[in-house]
Amino acid sequence: MASELLIQALAPACGAEIFGVDLANPPADSMHRIQHAMAQHSVLFFRDQKLTPVQQLDVTRRFGTILRVPYIQHLDEYPDIIAVLKEADERNISTFGGTWHSDFSFLAEPPSFTLLYALELPSLGGDTLWASQYHAYDNLSAGMKVLLDPLRAIQTAWPHGTKGPAAGARVSRSIGMVRGDSEADREIAQPVVRVHPVTGRKALFVNPVYTQYFEGMTPEESRPLLQFLFQHATKAEFTCRLRWAPGTLAIWDNRCLLHLAINDYDGSRRLLHRTTVAGQRPVGP
């Protein structure tokens, strides 16, 4: 029953745990409260869920249209699911999502929500962090806001001078990168500050993986301000942290968050299933 639903904030800036709901068969009134909690907390965590791939896809559809994201290999049987997997024998390599980012911000219509469901985890390590970009924007000076509000920045999946994400860093062999994808192999200008279509709040919309330079400026001119924004956006006071357990489902809003997968579990296997919800074209102030 919806009356049994408990929403408990995890950190002041973002994040809440939701108790008392089985997402495989949620009551309609619970989903309404969950949607409201998402707008308030930006990332939600559900423990002790038992979801088959089909059920995870059903949960994903409750948040919008499923997006089949470009350039990442999907499960053969379930092409709308990505296996986020790092094997125990994969040492001294990057983990998928191991740099602060917003998922696929280089798309014309970046994802709205991402769902990540834990299946196999290391005994220690492998946590994930999120950072509120509402708080990052709100804590800028008035002068910096005036400067940033009208700016646009170039985003691309293939950073300049490289042939793949993260400057060619080795990533788990399970994360198959598809070269030559027209959705990924391009540059697109996005607003540096975007207005959230549901809450109406302003959020920073730059990240060190995909954001390259400001439109109308050179990369050299852009670098000092971008570096400041990247560091500012991930201040500890803007973040929350999740210690995963098998059966945990995280759902987060890419339109107002950055996230980071911590790569501290060499020698252990970690497997999660990821699905994505389609979004809208970002709109600036």
C-alpha positions, 0 to 999 in steps of 0.5 A: 500500500502507498501508506507503507511507502517510506522516503528517507533522504540520504544527503542534503543535496541529493539522494533518497532511499525508498522503502515499502514498494515492490517495483515488480508490481508497484501500486499506481499511487506509490508510483505517483509518490516516487515521481514526486520524490524524484523531482525532490531528490534527483536520485532514488535507491530501492533495496531488496528488489527482485527484477528480471530483465523484463521487469526492469524494462517494465519499471523503466517504461514507467519513467518514459520511453526507453532509449537505446543508447548509441555506441555501447554493446547491449545484451543480445537477448535484451537489446535495451539493456547494457551489462555494466560488467568488470571481471575479476581478472580485469586489473589496472583498467578503467571502469565504465563510468569512472569519470564524473559525467552526465550520460550521453550529453553529446546527444541532441536529446540526452537521456532523462533517467538512468536505471542501474540494477545490481546483480553481482558485487565485490565484497568491498568497493564499487560504490557510486557517487552523484553530484547535484548540479542544481546545487552546483549552479545555486552556489555560483556567484551572481556574476558567474551566473550572468556569464554562464547563463547564455553560453553554449558548449560543444559536447562530443563522445570522441574527445579531440585528439583521441579515438575513443572515450576517456582519451583511449583508456582501457575499459572492461572487455564487456563494454563493446564500443561501436565505432562510426556511430553517427549519433556519437561521432559528432559535435553538438552545442548544448546550453552550459546551464539548462532549465529542468523541464519538470522542476523549472530549476537551473542546473549546470550541464557540463562534464569532463568526459564529453564537454570540450569547449565553449561555442565561439571560443577556442579550446585553449580559451575555454579550458580554465573556466571549464576546469573550474566548473568541473571541480566546482560541480563535484564538491563533496557537499553537493554529493551523495554516495551509494553502497551497493547490495545485490537487488539494489536499484538506483534511478537518477535524473541525468538532467540535474546530476553528474555521477561517478563509478568508483574503480576500487575493486580490482580482483572482484567481479561487478555486474549491473544491468542498465536501462535508459529513458529518453529525454528532451533537447536541453533548453537554457535560461 
